[in-house]
Amino acid sequence: MKRKTPIQTPGPETGHTVAGTADAELQARVTRLGLHGILAHWDEFGGQPWLPGLVAIEETERARRSFERRQAAANLGTFGQMADFDWKWPKRVNRGLIEEVLALSFMEEPANVVLVGPNGVGKTMIAKNVAQNALVRGCTVHFTTAAEMLGQLSAQDSASRLEREFRKLARYDLLVVDELGYLNFDARYSDLLFEVVNRRHLKRPIVITTNKPFADWNQVFPNSSSVVTVVDRLVHRCEVATIEADSYRLKEARERTERKSRARTSREPKQP
């Protein structure tokens, strides 16, 4: 009896077989991992049943180590999770917009994000969760306060060192600048901020938290001629999320004081 020739099923939209496509995909993964020894002996190792599992283990381990390195470099510190954010507390907040920002839709354009609101309403918490989500996606992230970033830039004692700092800030996939507006800066600091914004303009996004609307940024950088240009670059492509609320931290402090007071009262001996 004549043996039938095995039927090879074409892969989707190509003339390659399914087996051939799988082999090519595995070889591409090995190439991305830089496992040159296996690639050099592909005829010997390419068809081994243990190879896909080994590649998956190596990919997972490298992804874990990459995440840990990027997270340590991001400088996020501790922060609350969005599951704990009390959406009912603000008097006004665009939850849909903030959830879009948390989903990192702005990074695809790329567009900037400015979170505006008074002290203690959760701007930093939101910004850090955005940064964490970007890290999980595989991005490089740098979190800094405005005072820290501008102070670091102004401390550079040569043009070459300042240029190196600018290039570093321009390379991150996401730059988060917290607490812009809490301190006043002179015109030189405004120029430094402009340079950071300008180098990232239309290339990589910036997330900024501030307690002042754009119209009041001239109070942050008094006597500066570049403030208008900084705002112009930022808002060219920008999502602005305004949060109107009383300080949530003050609310929690009052609630804690009340709990402590009730507990102390309950422990006091009753008068006969």
C-alpha positions, 0 to 999 in steps of 0.5 A: 500500500502506498504511503500518503504524503502528509498534508501541510497546512498553509499558515495565515496569509502566507505560503509558509507552512504552520511548522515553518512559521512557528520555527521562524518565530522561535528563531526570531525570539532567539535572535532578540535574546542574543543566544548566538550559540543556539543560532549558530547550531540551529540545525541541531537545536532548532527542533528540540522540544525543550527549546521553546520552554527555555526561550520562554524562561529566558524572556520572562527572566529578562523582562523581570530584571528589566522591570526591576531596573527601570522601576528602581531608576524611575524614583517613584517611591511609595504611593497609593493605588488607584483602587483606593482613590475616592472618586466621590470626594472631589467636587469636580473631576473628569474620571473618564479623562483620568482613566484614559490617561492611566491607560496611557492613550496619550503616549501614542500621539504623543501628548502631554498631561497636566494635572491641575488642582490644589494641594492634597487632592491626589495629583501625585498619586495619579501621576505615579500610577501613570508612571507605574503603568508605563513601567509595566508596559516596558517604558523608561520613566523618570519621576522628579519634582520641579524643584529637584529637576530645575535645581539639578540642571542649574547646578551643572558647572559646565555647558557639557554637563548641562547638555548631558543632563538635557539629553538624559531627560529627553531620552526617557519614554515618560518624564513626570514633573511633580509639584510645579507651582509650589515654589517660585523660580527666577528667569533662568529656571524658566529657561531650563524648563523650556529647554526640557519641554522643547527637547521632548516636544512632539517626541516623548510625553511629559506629565506635570502636576501643578497647583496653578492654572496656566494663567498663573504660571507667570507667578511661578516664574516672575519676570520670565519671558519664556513662560508663554513659550513653555505653555505653548509647547506643553498645550500643543498636544495636551490633556488637562485634567482639573481636580476641584476638591478640598484636601483629602489628606486633611480629611483623613487627618480629621477622621484619624483625630476623631477615631483616636478621640472616640477610642480614648473616650471609650477607655476612660473609666466611667464616673460613679 
